[in-house]
Amino acid sequence: MNKHITVAAAPLLSLLLWSHLVVAQPDAVARYADKAVALLEDAISRETVHGQGNVPAYAESLRDVFLAAGFPAASIRIIPYGETASLIVRYAGDGSSGRQPILLSSHMDVVPAKADDWLRHPFELQEDDTFFYGRGVLDNKFDVSILTTLFVWLKESGFIPHRDLVIAFTGDEESFQETVQQLIGEHRDLIDAEYALIVDGGGGVLNDAGKAIQFQVGFAEKTYATFSMTAKNPGGHSSMPRADNAIYDIARAIQQLEAHQFPFEANEITLTYFERTAPLLNNDVGEAMARLVMDPNDVEAITILRAQPEYIGTLGTTCIPTMLSGGHAENALPRAITATVNCRIFPGHTPGDILRELQLIADNPRLEWQVIGVPVSSPASGFNPEIMEAIATALDPIHPGLPIVPEMGSGTTDGAYFRAAGIPSYSLTGIFINPKDSFAHGLNERVPKASVETSLRFWRTMIDELAGDAKR
Ligand SMILES: [Zn+2]
């Protein structure tokens, strides 16, 4: 990976012109920021969780926004898939650069949220001085709203790209990720691109003082794989207990999993990430990163980093029990107990390797194992100077000189599928957030309000750099 990002003179010039333009039009950014927030408010009110059938109506409401901005009906496609759908919007370029399109991808669905557990209602956009709150406000409706607003802004300002820009909003990223597979398998012509910018994950990192310390770009992802292990038992009446019990079997296996430590692993992306992050943290965690880069056998450094939930995924494979089910009556011995184990597999291992390791850890040949879904392994995307330069240019008016750090995601975005299909994919967003405030998938999910305007400025420059006159 190239560590030195050179910004050529021509883009620098366009950057100067562009920053002047932004300064001259603060109202435009503010106006479109209001629009993005209105879209976000509507989006949060829609409970687009798996199985509720609410994604198609969300896609239709977004389609209306694109139509109202002047996008021809033929350039917008809603592609149904079961109870959900994808939305594709093509921003036609003049083709003058002869280059393949750029794909911009986010997802419209969210993970479930129980209103009773939240301080605020999860499906109502709420705010305080610093944050917006709501399910999906960070993952990923913020970026859906930003990209939609961005296309409207570009269209209304008469922008004509020199290559097509394609938005793909998928509809089940948080569950089975079948909509992205449908797009790749059946509608490749609609989404084919030189590369994809996955606007989900990555982005600006704030420290505890609220200062931007780095900008992350996802180049690779761990393999997401879920396994179930089931203990079966003849059962019987609870007044006549047997020595063996399916709950005991599963409890024992889970305790063994708890005690197991998958080995520490590193690759070029994770070591570069630690190397560039270490000097920015200025604490014992940063020190541990620096030590680890010097000596990957530094056990103490590994222990310090493993204690940090935001970094543990970068250190190797993780597997964790996430669900339990079983039993059929309070006065009956259980006939079957199933534990679900979710793994994030470090590149270089197959789900089959990890399943075998789990079976060894559980150490009970009577347990029955299953792979849930179809895990997808994807290669790391290659270094792309054009994208890295555009990011540097787009960040310059916002946070000049901010280090741009390659990242390996521990979660799975649709990017894994695009990568596996041969479309290099890079995860990034205009959101700047302290990882400690990132409650994606959790309670009281939030996003800093300041990220609305930052994102619009960031993406407007990105598009100008990657598809505007500057590079023609
Ligand atoms: Zn997401």
Residues whose N, C-alpha, C, O or C-beta is under 5 A from the ligand:
A	BS01	ZN	D139 N140 D200
